[in-house]
Amino acid sequence: MSRRDERNEETDKASVSSNVADDSQRMKTIYAVYLIAALDITWMFLQFSVTPYLAKKLGFDTLWFGYLQTTVGVIQLLGGPMFGRFADLFGARTALSLACASTVVFFLLLATADTPAMLFIHKIPTVFMHVLPASQMVVTDLTKPEKRADALSKLGLCFGIGMIVGSTLGGQLSKLYGEKFTACFGTAGSAFSLLLVLKFIPKNTKAETTRGNTTDDNRRKSVFNLSEITRLMKFPTVMQTFIIKIVAGLPSGIFQVMFSIIALEFFKLQPEQNGYLMAYFGIVQMVIQGGVIGRLTARYSDNSLLLLSIGVSSFVGLAQAYIQNVWQFCFNILPMMFSLSVFNAITDSMLTKSVPSSDTGTMLGLCASVQSLLRTVGPTIGGFLYVNYGISSIGLIQFFKLNMAAQLLVHHPSSRPHGTLGVGHWSERVISVAFMRL
């Protein structure tokens, strides 16, 4: 008996040691993903300091710049679900490598863009440029469901860091060395991100699962199998959450895609000034993502936070309608970033919890397609509203649309993604009273 006990004790110690090692490796991978995501956002905001000003030099007006943004939205709308499916089938490292390599090609084409046609052509690689969704896939695979919203919100913290560094760096590089040098710098940075992926991200991050029907698996193992993508919509609560994500996200999405033009024409900002403003965006988002969302998700239910974010975003739209200068806008950024950060983290977390772990990549690809859909229709709608009715029209539409969405959630429980609100019921009462008084 003593020998058997000793063996059992040794087995238990080995198991504990293995779990500790697995946890350590898992955290190392997650930290590497955070770094890769921060760098990718840096390069993305770097090009935001190039594209609007290069487009203006090439003769683009507000409407044509909206068409350029719409082109990106269409391309990524088509690529998002396929990319997510690709990640589920071939692993996170392959998907992230493809995304980073596409970013390298994107910046190379941007550096050579000297005609309006080339400015459109350089957007083609965006069909695979899904570094942030791929990072979300890795984090989702390596975290427990109850910790998922907090872990995903930390990617928002990386977003804030990248926004600060990328905007400031892009503004200064464009001012001192011009757009082409800035684009070349983005090429080198994207190549460095690709090396990090190959070095630190394992080939597959999903837990091993047993599969029953090999023939059925072979039939399903296709990136372009649309039935495997659309079947996720049949899971409980998924369709409702997606409808909320699209309807509530459209108004704020219009403002986001039009912001570069608004900063250039309405606020009359120079590239370096625009960089400082985007850096301020990043600081606010870092504080919210790093110090606020984790505490909120630990204390209140997802549904309560979803309703709260929609309510706050509605009043942000009302404030936007009356903004006259950049200082007023800076004040409005605080509730704007809070509502956007909470809304995106909560909806992504709810959707990944609603499907099996083997399909989280495809689901996050669909989430990325929602953002692409908003970028597809947003520039055209936003350009039309801005040219014909001014910046106030965008804010008023956001207010009234989100007002209706919040009241629908408050007064029709069946429309909520997960039924009753549960913990945090106070937010429902507060928002309901606020809207009734309007």
Protein Blocks (a to p, Z undefined) as FASTA:
>chain_A
ZZmmmmmmmmmmmmmmmmmmmmmmmmmmmmmmmmmmmmmmmmmmmmmmmmmmmmmmnopa
fklmmmmmmmmmmmmmmmmmmmmmmmmmnojklmmmmmmmmmmmmmmmmmmmcbfklmmm
mmmmmmmmcfklmmmmmmmmmpcfklmmmmmmmmmmmmmmmmmmmmmmmmmmmmmnojkl
mmmmmmmmmmmmmmmmmmmmcfblcdcdddfblmlmmmmmcfklmklmmmmmmpghklmm
mmmmmmmmmmmmmmmmmmmmmmmmmnopafklmmmmmmmmmmmmmmmmmmmmmmmmmmmc
fklmmmmmmmmmmmmmmmmmmccbfklmmmmmmmmmmmmmmmmmmmmmmmmmmpcfklmm
mmmmmmmmmmmmmmmmmmmmmmmmmmmnojmlmmmmmmmmmmmmmmmmmmmmklpmnlpn
kjoklmmmmmmmmmmmZZ
